[in-house]
Amino acid sequence: MSFNDASYFQRLGRAAGLWLVSLSGAASAQTAWIENWEGEREMLAKRGWAVQNTYTGSFMNHQRGGMRHGTNWQGLLDVALLVDLNTVFGWKGAHFHAEAIWVQGPSASSLSYIGNINEVSNIQGLAATVRPYHVWLEQRLWQEKLRLNVGWLTLDTDFMVSIPGNLFINSAYGPIQTWNINFGAPVYPLTALGFLAEWRVNEQYELQAGVYDGNTGGERGNKRSSNTRLGGDDGAAILLEAARQHSIAGCAGTAKIGMGWNTGLSTVNAIGLTEHGNGHVYVMLDQTLVPGRGEEAPDVLTFFTRAGRVLHPGRSVVDLTVEGGFTGRGFRGADQWGVALTHSRFSGSFVTATLAGGGTTSSAETALEITYKTQLTESMSLQPTLQQIYHPQSGAPDATVLGLVMTLSF
């Protein structure tokens, strides 16, 4: 058939028209699906079933320095269900939470590019199939002053949490390095069996204690699940934390002091053998410097700082961590900017043992991060980040990383 045949172009035109109509229909169907989903979710929430889904995409470009350059991308799908057992079954003060995560993309961590201690992306993980995450039962008592949680938990959800620090992308602003570098304690992306008790003494003071399985076995040991075993050598991760709310010149703040102890095995750096027990102590401060105008207005300027010190430096990679930074309201009401610095000092025994074994290491590592989070819609945000890594643990040259994080909530 010749392309000059009029009937051919007529059929082609009709096909193109049908294609455009189908695209239009698909877009309309997608909009209708979103509207229907929001309606369904509101209806479920009224019946006691709250659903929250989040997708995070992280692009990290290693610009210069380090061991090699390149771009690392990973995605994280987080699906969570919270059931109000009082609404559903009449069980007063009880909730059930089930959550699953799916990390996508190659696991080309910043360790492969820079050789640093702290990942430059806080969703970094080993790509795997859908993995169960937080699954717990909660009971609130005494007019909700006491909260008890039992199930598969992570300690970084409740301990060492800085509200301004949550803005930053670098993983250093999760659990303080003096703790989570020494053990396979349950932190993202792995949970473990645990128990948490939180007591709101009054409007000013809060106490909490947690006991968790001390060793998750690592991501490669739990590719498709969370940690389900309770081995004799795992030990127990035990954490205590006290928080005090205060006000200085009308500016609200929170001070925390805590300690952790893991009864499991840790390596003695000097001789390479293992011994039971190691822990740390830490202090934290979140402080508003310039409050927003109005009860719901975000703070104009905040400051945070954290510091942690281990109890047995000879059994630790990092023996001291100090960090701090500022966050503030951006150009638009919902936007935020932040600048923060974190410093991790490696224990003398770790440095000596590494050099004696023919390896290379710095004596301390410092990371600077500058970031800005813009809220494009209620359900979508974009967050560029600039990170400078000074004296990476690997001994590689100082490194510069540019990143962009996209978050969708639905």
C-alpha positions in Angstrom: 0.0 0.0 0.0 1.3 3.5 -0.9 1.7 6.2 1.8 -0.1 8.4 -0.7 -3.3 6.4 -0.3 -5.9 8.7 1.3 -7.6 5.9 3.2 -4.3 5.2 5.0 -4.0 8.8 6.3 -7.7 8.7 7.3 -7.1 5.5 9.3 -3.9 7.0 10.8 -5.8 10.1 11.7 -8.6 8.1 13.4 -5.9 6.0 15.3 -4.2 9.2 16.4 -7.5 10.6 17.5 -8.3 7.5 19.5 -4.9 7.6 21.1 -5.3 11.2 22.2 -8.8 10.4 23.5 -7.4 7.4 25.4 -4.6 9.6 26.9 -7.2 12.2 27.9 -9.3 9.4 29.4 -6.3 8.0 31.3 -5.5 11.5 32.8 -9.1 11.9 33.8 -9.2 8.4 35.2 -6.0 9.2 37.2 -7.5 12.4 38.6 -10.7 10.5 39.4 -8.7 7.8 41.1 -6.8 10.3 43.3 -10.1 11.9 44.3 -11.7 8.6 45.0 -8.7 7.4 47.0 -8.7 10.5 49.2 -12.4 9.9 49.8 -11.9 6.3 50.6 -9.0 7.1 52.9 -11.1 9.7 54.8 -13.9 7.1 55.1 -11.5 4.5 56.4 -10.0 6.9 58.9 -13.5 7.6 60.4 -13.8 3.8 60.8 -10.5 3.6 62.6 -8.2 2.5 59.7 -5.6 5.2 58.8 -3.5 4.6 55.7 -0.3 6.6 54.9 1.9 5.9 51.8 5.1 7.8 51.1 7.5 7.5 48.1 11.0 9.1 48.4 13.5 9.3 45.5 17.1 10.3 46.3 19.6 11.4 43.6 23.2 11.9 44.9 25.9 13.1 42.5 29.5 12.7 43.8 31.0 15.8 42.2 34.7 15.7 43.3 37.1 14.2 45.8 36.5 10.9 47.5 37.5 7.7 45.7 35.4 8.0 42.5 32.7 10.2 41.0 29.2 9.3 39.8 25.5 9.5 40.5 23.7 7.2 42.9 19.9 6.9 42.8 17.6 5.0 45.2 13.9 5.0 45.9 11.9 4.1 49.0 8.3 3.1 49.1 6.8 3.2 52.6 3.3 1.8 53.2 1.8 2.1 56.7 -1.5 1.2 58.3 -2.6 2.3 61.8 -5.7 0.7 63.3 -7.5 2.4 66.2 -8.6 -0.6 68.1 -10.9 1.4 70.3 -13.0 2.5 67.2 -12.8 -1.0 65.6 -13.2 -3.3 68.6 -13.8 -1.1 71.6 -10.3 -1.7 73.0 -9.7 1.6 74.7 -6.3 3.2 74.3 -5.0 0.5 71.9 -3.5 0.8 68.4 -2.1 -1.6 65.9 0.5 -0.5 63.4 1.8 -2.5 60.3 4.3 -1.0 57.9 6.3 -2.3 55.0 9.1 -0.7 52.9 10.6 -1.4 49.5 14.1 0.0 48.7 14.7 0.2 44.9 17.8 1.0 42.9 21.4 -0.2 43.1 23.0 -0.1 46.6 25.9 2.1 45.5 26.3 3.8 48.9 28.5 6.8 49.6 31.0 4.3 51.1 31.7 3.2 47.5 32.4 6.8 46.4 33.9 8.5 49.4 34.6 5.9 52.1 32.9 8.0 54.8 31.1 6.8 58.0 27.9 8.7 57.4 25.7 7.9 54.3 24.9 11.1 52.3 21.4 9.8 51.8 19.2 8.8 54.8 17.2 6.3 52.7 20.3 4.4 51.6 19.8 0.6 51.9 20.2 -2.7 50.2 17.7 -3.0 47.4 15.4 -5.9 48.2 11.8 -7.1 47.8 9.1 -5.7 50.0 10.4 -5.9 53.6 8.2 -5.8 56.8 9.2 -2.8 58.9 7.4 -1.5 62.0 4.8 -3.9 63.3 3.7 -3.2 66.8 0.8 -3.1 69.3 0.4 0.0 71.4 -1.5 0.5 74.7 -2.0 4.0 76.2 -2.9 4.2 79.9 -3.6 6.8 82.7 -5.2 9.4 80.4 -2.5 8.6 77.8 0.3 9.6 80.1 1.8 6.1 79.7 2.5 4.6 76.3 3.6 1.0 75.9 4.8 -0.5 72.5 5.7 -4.1 71.8 6.6 -5.7 68.5 9.1 -5.1 65.7 10.6 -1.7 66.4 13.6 0.6 65.6 15.3 2.6 68.3 15.8 5.6 66.1 12.1 6.2 65.9 11.9 7.2 69.6 15.5 7.8 70.9 18.0 10.5 70.0 15.4 12.3 67.9 16.0 16.0 67.1 13.0 17.7 65.4 15.1 20.3 63.6 17.7 17.6 62.8 15.1 15.6 60.9 15.2 18.1 58.1 18.7 17.0 57.0 19.5 14.3 54.4 22.8 13.1 55.7 22.3 10.0 57.9 24.4 11.5 60.7 21.3 13.2 62.0 19.7 9.8 62.8 21.1 7.8 65.7 24.3 9.3 67.1 27.3 7.5 65.6 28.8 6.6 69.0 25.9 4.2 69.3 24.9 2.7 65.9 28.4 2.2 64.4 29.3 -0.3 67.1 26.4 -2.8 66.9 23.8 -4.2 64.5 21.2 -2.5 66.7 17.7 -2.0 65.1 17.8 1.2 63.1 16.5 1.9 59.6 16.0 -0.2 57.4 15.9 -3.1 59.9 13.6 -3.6 62.9 13.9 -6.2 65.7 11.8 -7.4 68.5 11.6 -4.8 71.2 9.6 -3.1 74.0 9.2 0.6 74.6 7.7 2.5 77.6 7.1 6.3 77.5 5.8 8.2 80.6 4.7 11.8 80.3 5.3 12.8 84.0 3.7 16.2 83.4 3.7 19.0 80.8 7.4 19.6 81.4 9.0 16.2 81.9 9.0 12.9 79.9 10.8 9.6 80.5 11.2 6.6 78.2 13.0 3.3 78.3 13.4 0.7 75.5 14.8 -2.9 75.3 15.5 -4.3 71.8 17.3 -7.3 70.4 20.9 -6.2 70.2 21.9 -7.5 66.8 19.7 -7.5 63.7 22.2 -9.5 61.7 22.5 -6.8 59.1 20.7 -6.2 55.8 22.3 -9.0 53.9 21.2 -11.4 56.7 17.6 -10.1 56.4 17.1 -9.4 52.7 13.4 -10.0 52.7 12.4 -9.6 56.3 13.1 -7.9 59.6 15.1 -9.6 62.3 13.0 -12.4 63.8 15.6 -14.4 65.8 16.8 -13.9 69.4 20.3 -15.4 69.5 22.3 -15.8 72.6 25.1 -13.6 71.3 22.8 -10.9 70.1 22.5 -9.4 73.5 20.0 -6.7 74.3 20.1 -3.0 73.4 18.9 -1.0 76.4 18.1 2.7 76.2 17.0 5.3 78.7 16.1 8.9 77.9 14.8 11.9 79.9 13.4 15.0 78.2 12.6 18.4 79.7 10.5 21.1 78.0 11.5 24.7 78.8 11.0 28.3 77.7 13.7 31.0 77.4 12.5 34.5 76.8 9.3 33.1 75.3 11.1 30.7 73.0 10.3 27.0 73.5 13.0 24.3 73.8 13.6 20.7 74.6 16.7 19.3 76.4 17.4 15.6 76.5 19.9 13.3 78.3 20.2 9.6 77.6 22.3 6.5 77.7 22.4 3.2 75.9 24.0 -0.1 76.7 24.3 -3.2 74.5 25.1 -6.5 76.2 26.0 -8.2 72.9 29.5 -8.8 71.5 31.7 -6.0 70.2 35.2 -6.1 68.8 38.2 -5.1 70.8 40.1 -3.0 68.3 43.6 -3.6 69.6 43.4 -7.5 69.5 40.5 -8.2 67.1 38.7 -10.4 69.7 35.2 -9.8 71.0 33.8 -9.0 74.4 30.4 -8.4 75.8 29.1 -4.9 76.5 29.5 -1.4 75.3 27.4 1.8 75.6 27.3 5.5 75.4 25.8 8.6 76.9 24.4 11.6 75.1 22.9 15.1 75.5 20.7 17.0 73.1 19.1 20.5 72.8 16.4 21.7 70.4 15.9 25.5 70.9 13.7 28.0 69.1 15.5 31.3 68.6 12.9 33.3 66.7 9.3 31.9 67.0 6.7 32.3 64.3 3.8 34.7 64.8 0.6 32.8 65.8 0.1 29.4 67.4 0.3 27.4 64.1 3.1 29.5 62.5 6.4 27.7 61.9 9.5 28.9 63.7 11.5 31.6 61.9 14.8 30.3 63.3 15.8 27.2 65.4 19.0 25.8 66.7 19.9 22.2 67.6 22.9 20.4 69.0 23.7 16.8 70.1 26.8 15.1 71.5 27.6 11.5 72.4 30.5 9.7 74.1 31.1 6.0 74.3 31.9 4.2 77.6 34.5 1.8 76.2 36.6 3.5 73.4 38.7 0.4 73.0 35.6 -1.4 71.7 34.3 1.4 69.4 35.0 2.8 66.0 33.7 6.2 66.9 34.3 7.4 70.4 32.9 11.0 70.2 30.2 12.7 68.1 29.3 16.4 68.2 26.9 18.1 65.8 24.7 21.1 65.5 23.0 23.4 63.1 20.3 26.0 62.3 17.0 25.6 60.5 14.5 28.3 59.5 11.4 29.2 57.6 12.0 29.5 53.8 10.8 32.0 51.3 7.3 30.5 51.5 5.5 29.5 54.7 5.9 25.8 54.4 9.5 25.9 53.0 12.5 25.2 55.3 16.2 25.9 55.0 19.0 24.3 57.1 22.7 24.3 57.6 24.4 21.8 59.9 27.8 20.4 60.8 28.6 16.9 62.3 32.0 15.7 63.6 32.9 12.1 64.4 36.1 11.3 66.1 37.5 7.8 65.7 38.8 6.0 68.8 42.6 5.9 69.2 42.6 2.1 69.4 40.6 1.8 66.1 43.1 4.2 64.3 46.1 2.3 65.7 44.7 -1.1 64.8 43.7 0.0 61.2 47.2 1.5 60.5 48.9 -1.5 62.0 47.0 -3.8 59.7 48.1 -1.8 56.6 44.9 0.1 56.2 44.3 3.9 55.9 42.1 6.0 58.1 41.7 9.6 59.3 41.5 10.4 62.9 38.1 12.2 62.6 35.5 13.0 59.9 33.5 16.1 59.5 30.4 16.7 57.2 28.8 20.0 56.4 25.3 20.1 54.9 23.3 23.0 53.4 19.7 22.2 52.3 16.4 23.7 51.3 13.1 21.9 51.4 10.3 23.4 49.2 6.7 22.1 49.6 5.3 22.2 46.1 1.9 20.8 47.1 0.4 19.3 50.2 1.6 15.9 49.0 4.9 16.7 47.2 8.2 18.3 48.2 11.6 18.8 46.6 14.8 19.1 48.6 18.2 19.9 47.1 21.2 19.3 49.3 24.9 20.3 49.2 27.3 18.2 51.4 31.0 18.6 51.9 32.8 15.7 53.6 36.1 16.6 55.2 38.7 14.0 56.0 36.7 10.9 55.1 37.4 7.8 57.3 38.9 6.0 54.3 41.7 8.6 54.0 40.4 9.7 50.6 40.4 13.4 49.6 37.7 15.7 50.8 34.5 15.1 48.8 31.6 17.3 47.5 28.1 15.8 46.9 25.1 17.5 45.3 21.7 15.8 45.8 18.0 16.1 45.2 15.3 14.3 47.2 11.7 14.1 46.1 8.9 13.0 48.5 5.4 12.1 47.6 2.7 11.3 50.1 -0.6 9.7 49.1 
